[in-house]
Amino acid sequence: MSEQTENPKTIAVFAREYYETSITKEPVELNLEDYPELEGMSKEESIDYVEFNASKMKPTNDEFGYDSLEEQLNDMDIRRDKITNETQEIYAVAKMF
């Protein structure tokens, strides 16, 4: 006996979208004299240090209770947002999950 397959009366069709979002926050200005850990560094060295150590650095403004420069930066207003690499795919399946 061969197994009979039933022809479906319906299939599920749906769209899935993919995209990348980037958000740029308002910058803060660091007075390098307020950060002794940056003393003696060139501008490029200071930039590298801040990019990798913001979570360990003090905020520029203590009045809002931030624990670190990174926390302060994450709380800044959005300056610009951008969506890129938008794609869409259409799928059809026998049964919706």
C-alpha positions as CSV (number, residue, x, y, z in Angstrom):
1,M,0.0,0.0,0.0
2,S,1.3,3.4,-0.8
3,E,0.7,6.3,1.5
4,Q,-1.6,8.9,0.0
5,T,-0.8,12.6,0.5
6,E,-3.7,14.9,0.7
7,N,-3.6,18.1,-1.4
8,P,-3.8,21.0,1.0
9,K,-6.8,23.4,0.7
10,T,-4.8,26.3,2.2
11,I,-1.2,27.4,2.8
12,A,0.1,30.1,5.0
13,V,2.0,33.0,3.4
14,F,3.8,35.7,5.3
15,A,6.5,38.3,4.9
16,R,9.6,38.7,7.0
17,E,11.6,42.0,7.0
18,Y,15.2,42.5,7.9
19,Y,17.0,45.8,8.6
20,E,19.7,47.4,10.5
21,T,19.1,50.4,12.8
22,S,21.7,52.8,14.1
23,I,21.1,55.5,16.6
24,T,23.6,58.3,17.2
25,K,23.2,60.1,20.5
26,E,24.1,63.7,21.4
27,P,27.8,64.0,22.2
28,V,29.3,65.3,25.4
29,E,32.5,67.2,25.6
30,L,35.3,65.8,27.8
31,N,37.7,68.2,29.4
32,L,40.8,66.0,29.4
33,E,42.2,67.8,32.5
34,D,39.2,66.3,34.4
35,Y,40.5,62.7,33.6
36,P,43.9,62.0,35.1
37,E,43.9,58.6,33.4
38,L,44.3,60.4,30.0
39,E,47.3,62.5,31.2
40,G,50.2,62.3,28.8
41,M,48.2,60.6,26.1
42,S,48.1,61.9,22.5
43,K,44.6,62.8,21.2
44,E,44.5,59.5,19.3
45,E,45.5,57.5,22.4
46,S,42.8,59.4,24.4
47,I,40.2,58.6,21.9
48,D,41.1,54.9,21.9
49,Y,41.1,54.8,25.7
50,V,37.7,56.4,26.0
51,E,36.2,54.1,23.4
52,F,37.3,51.0,25.3
53,N,37.0,52.3,28.9
54,A,33.9,54.5,29.0
55,S,32.2,52.1,31.3
56,K,35.0,52.6,33.9
57,M,35.3,56.4,33.5
58,K,33.4,59.0,35.6
59,P,30.6,60.9,33.9
60,T,31.1,64.5,32.9
61,N,28.0,65.5,35.0
62,D,27.6,64.0,38.4
63,E,24.3,65.7,39.2
64,F,22.1,63.1,37.4
65,G,23.6,60.1,39.3
66,Y,25.3,58.4,36.5
67,D,27.7,55.6,37.5
68,S,29.9,56.0,34.4
69,L,30.5,58.0,31.3
70,E,29.0,55.1,29.3
71,E,25.8,55.3,31.3
72,Q,25.6,59.1,30.7
73,L,26.2,58.7,26.9
74,N,23.5,56.0,26.7
75,D,21.0,58.4,28.3
76,M,21.7,61.3,25.9
77,D,19.0,62.4,23.4
78,I,18.9,60.9,19.9
79,R,20.6,63.1,17.4
80,R,20.0,60.9,14.4
81,D,18.7,57.5,13.6
82,K,19.1,55.6,10.4
83,I,17.7,52.4,8.9
84,T,19.8,50.5,6.4
85,N,20.0,47.2,4.6
86,E,16.2,46.8,4.3
87,T,15.2,43.5,2.8
88,Q,12.0,41.5,2.6
89,E,11.4,37.9,1.9
90,I,8.1,36.2,1.2
91,Y,7.5,32.7,2.7
92,A,4.9,30.1,2.1
93,V,4.4,27.1,4.4
94,A,1.9,24.3,4.6
95,K,0.9,25.2,8.2
96,M,1.5,28.4,10.2
97,F,3.7,27.8,13.2
